[in-house]
Amino acid sequence: VQAGLNADHELIQSGPYRLVRHPIYASMLALFLATGLLLTPWLRLGIALTIFLIGQETRVHAEERLLIARFGKQYEDYRKRVWAYVPCIR
């Protein structure tokens, strides 16, 4: 599935978006880790987490390229101020 923007797309910076730029990806990572820690042997979890993060980072970078193209400096400033989807990692 390819990332895209609607013509009326707005840059939201309130609610969960004031804490992380991609709250859906943050919640997916949290669910993945919680389930993995409960049910998966460490080695398999490490391998699966690596694959998951590669896919997630690929998607985040694709979306951010679109957002920078659409919102320019406004998004760059937001990006400098707010974490991507893991607190303390921009």
Buried (B, 14 or more C-beta within 10 A) or exposed (E): EEEEEEEEEEEEBEEEBEEBBBBEBBEBBEEBEEEBEEEBEEEEBEEEBEEBBEEBEEBBEEBBEBBBEEBEEEBEEBBEEBBBBBEEEE
